[in-house]
Amino acid sequence: MPEDDVQERRLFERESAPLYEELLAAGGLPADDERIAEGGPRRAAFEQLLRLGLVGRDGDTWVAEDPANTLPRVASPLAREGVRLLGESAAWSADLHALGQAWRQAPRAAEVGPFTYLRAEAIEPFLAALVAECQEEALTAQPQTGRNLELLGVGLERDTALLERGARIRTLYQHSARRSSPTRAYVAEVTARGAEVRTLDEFFNRMIVIDRRVAVIPSGDDLSVALAVREPSVVAYLVDVFERSWARARPFTSRDATLLKDIADEQRASTLRMLVEGHPDPVSAKRLGVSPRTYAGYVADLKEEFEAATRFQLGYYIGRLEGEGRAGEAPAER
């Protein structure tokens, strides 16, 4: 939207609309009112109402006019412009998509190599272009910890367009994603359009694979740097890792009581495993895809379940069950 249009909207919302409502409530505004005189504090708002045809002169008084008479004159041109811009956007997307395909098929494209590092602000535009070119399938793995929920709206728009082109989407989350309201809303939208979403108790890293030809993964622990992989053997390996995880994962949208109990048991078992392995709380929380505070709650539940007063005592009881091969079971009566 042009800056002039933005300023006009702001003026209308903050000053002109309130002035119109005051004028309407008072039954009119004297033509010699100092507030709307040249240089007056309400002059700009009054002039805008005049331009929009929302006030008219009746003798020595300015009176409110019916907005219904103004609406077609203001909204219709904007609607036509919106349709024109959408058409322009679609045309640009098609043209640039064709150029992108030509670039990748050119000999020079091979010189880029099988690996490309993407840094900070370059990551999101690269992903957007990659998804826009997807024709068959997008595989994504999204651990919940560190997930930027503000990007879910952007992702929803992008994924909806992909699904409407007839491509498939399969997304893998951790079980903890089921507790996130924004994530649940996103999943409801995309699954209604044919996407598949599952959750897993295990920790995994971010990954997106487009048409089994390009994969994007983090470059080490620094999420501000990503690595785009085009090497077919490496991409095939990453797809195999995804498929194995997918086979063990559980449908996100299922509300089957047995499945939900199994998920709770898996999260409990994962917490026990983190304690046995001796990871610090922040590391354990990250691997479970929850906040440190939520992880501390899991540990507190286990202390209550095992009737342990301290973590040391809890570790002793867990260790004893480990030795007996029953660590996943509830503690026996003591």
N, C-alpha and C positions, 0 to 999 in steps of 0.2 A: 504494500500500500504506500503511495507517495506520501512524503512527509507533510505536505499541505493538507491532505485528507485526514491524516492522523491528528493534526492540530485542530482542524475543524471539528472532528469528533470530540476531542477533549473540551473544546470551548462549549460545544452543545451540551455535553453531559454535566460539566461543572457549573456553567453559568446560564446558558440560554434556556435549557429545560426548566431550571428552578424559577427563572424570571417569567417564563410562560405560565407556570403553575400559579405564581403570585398574581399575575395579571388576570388569570382566569378566576381565581378565588375572589379578587377584589372587584370583578365585573368590569375592569378596564383600567387604563393608566392615563392620567392627564398628559396631554401633548407637551405641556411645559414642565414636566417632571425633570428636575435637575440631574437626576441619576442617569437619564438617557440622553441628556443634552450633549453637544459636542464637548469632548473631554471628560464627560461624566464616567463614574466607575462602572456603570452598566451599559455603556454605549456599544461596546463591541458585541455583547450578547444581543442587544436590541437590534443592531444592524443585521446580525445573522438571522434573527427571527423574521425580519423584513425580507431578506433574500429568500428565505424558505417559504414565504407566504403564510406564516403562522400568526401574523398580526395585521390588522387593517385599520384604517382611519375611519372613525365615525364622529364627525364634527370635531370637537376639541379633545377627543378621547381615542386612545389606541385600544382596540378590543381584540380578543383571541379569535382566530379563525380555526375551522375544523381541520385537524391534521390529515384526515382522510383525503382531502383535496391535494395535499402536498406529497403524500406517500408515493403515488405513481411517478411523479416528476423526479423524486429523489432516488427511490429504490430501483426503478426499472433500468436506468442507465448503468447503475452499479451491477445489477444482475447480468446485463448484456456484457459488461466489461469482464465480469467473472467468468462467463462462458468463453469469451475470447481468450482469456489468460489460460484457462484450462486446456483449450485447444493448442495454444502456443506451447504449453508445458509438455503435452503429449507429443507434439511434433519434434520438439528439442530432444526429448527422451529417446524417441525412435531414431533420430539422426545420429545422436551420440552413441547409442547402442550399436548401430551399424558401423560407425567408425571404430568403436572398441573392438568389435569382432575383426575388422580389417587389421587393426594394430597387432592383435595377438597372432594373426596368421602371417604377418610379415616376417621376413628373415631377421630384422632388427629386434623383434620381440624376444627371440631366443637368446639374444645377448644379455638380457636382464638376468638370466640364470634361474635355477629352480627355487631359490630362496630370496625373499625380499624383507628387509626390516622396515617396520612402520613405527613411527614415533609420535606419541601424544596426539596432536590434533589431526594427524594424517590417518589415524586408524578408522574413525567413524565414516569419513567420506569413502574410504576404500571399501569398507564393509557395505555401505549403501550401494555403491556401484556394483559390487560383486553380487549382492542379493537381487538387484534389479536385472541382472543378466541371467539369473538362475532359470533354467528351463525344465528341469526334471525333479530335483530333490535337494533339500537343505537339511543337513544334520547338525544339531546344535547341542552342546553340553554347557549348562550354566550352573555352576555352584552358587548357592544362595548368598554366602558371605561376600560382602563387597559389591553385591549387585546394585547397580545404579537404577533405582526404581523410576527416576525421572525419564530414563530412556525407554521404559516400557511402552509409553504412548507412541514414541517414534517407531519402536519395533512393531507395534500392533499395526500401524498404517502400512509399514513396509511389508510385513508378513501377509497382511490381507491381500495386498496387490499380488504377491507371489502366488498365493492360493487361488486367486481368481484367474491367474494365467494357467492353472491346471497343474502346477508343481506340487510336490509333497513336502510337508514339514514334519520332522520328528525331533522333539526336544526332550532332553534329559535334565531333570533337576534333582537336587537332594530332597530327602523326605521333609526337611525343615521348610521347604518352599510352600508346603500345604498350609502353613500358618500365616502366610503373607496375603493380606487382602488384595493389594494391587496385583500380585502374581496370580491369585485365583481369578480375578476379573479378566486379566489378560488371557489366561488359559481357557476360560469360558468362551471368550470371543473367538479365539483361533480354532478351538476344537469344534465349534458350531459350523465352521467353514471347512472342516475336514482334516485339520492338523491332528497329530498324535502327540501326547505328552505323558511321560512316565517319570517316576521318582525312584531314587536308589539311596540306600543307607550309606554307601561308601563315598569317600572323598574323591573328587576328580577335578581336573583343571578345565578352564574354559576352552572351547573348541567350536569351530564352525567349519563345515565341509560343504562346498557347493558343487553339485553335479559330479561328485567324486573325482574332481579334477584339481580343485584348489582348496587347501585347508588353511585356516588362520588360527594360530595358537599363541599363548603368551611366550615372551622371550624371557625365560627364567621367572623369578618371583616378582619382577618389576612389571606391573600391569600397564605402565605407560609406554611399553614397547611390545609390539606384536611381531610375529613372524609369519609371513605368507609363504606357504609351501606348494610348489607345483611339481615336485619330483614324484612321478607316478607310484613308485614303490613305497615311498614314505606316506603318501596320501592313502594308499591301499592299506598300509599298516594301521594308520589312525582310524580308518573306517572299520577295520576288524576289531580294534579296541572298543569303538563305539558299539558295534553290533553285539559284542559279548556282554557289555554293560546293559544294553537295551534288553537283552534276553532275560536278565535277572531282575530288571526293574518292574515296578508295579504301576498300573494305570492311574493317572492323576485324578481323573474324574470319578473313579469308582468309590462308592460309599458302602461297599459290602462290609459288614461288621467283622467278618473273619479277616479280611484283608487289612482293615484298620488296626485290628489287634496284632496282626503279624508285623505291621509297620512299627507299632509301639514297641514290640519285642525286639525288633531289629535295632531301633534307636537305643534301647536299654543295653543290648549286647555291645553296641558300638561304644557306649559310654564306659562299660566295664572294660572293654579292650583298651581304651585310652588310658584308664587308670592303671591297668596291669602293665602297660608299656611305659608308664611313667612320664608321659608328655606333660609339659606345662599347660596350665588352663587355657591360655590364649591359643596355643597350637591345637589343643583338643577341640576347642570351640570352632576354630576355623575348619578343621577336618569334618566336623559334624554339620557345618553350615549354619551355626547359630551364634548368637552374641555370647561373650564371656558370662554375662549375667544369666542367660538362659542355661548355659552349661553348668554354672554353679547350682542352679535349681535342680538339674538332673542329678548332680552329685548329692545334693541334700535329700532328694527322694530316695536314692540308694542307701544313704546313711540311715534313713528312717526304716527302709525295707529290711536292712540287715541289722537294725537295732544297734548301730555303731555310734558311739559318742564322738569319735574323732576320725579323721581321714586315715590315720595310722591303723586304727582298729578296723576301719572299713577295708583297708588294704589287706590286713591279716585275714579277715573272713573271706575276701575274694580269692586270696592266694590259697587258702585251705580248700575252697571249692575247685580251684584250678587243679590242685593236686589230686583231687578226687575225680576230676574230669566232669564236674557238674557246674561250671562257672555260669552257664546260661540259665540255670534253674533258680527258682526262688530259694532263699535260705531255709534250712530246716529249723524246727523249733529248738530253742536253746533254753 
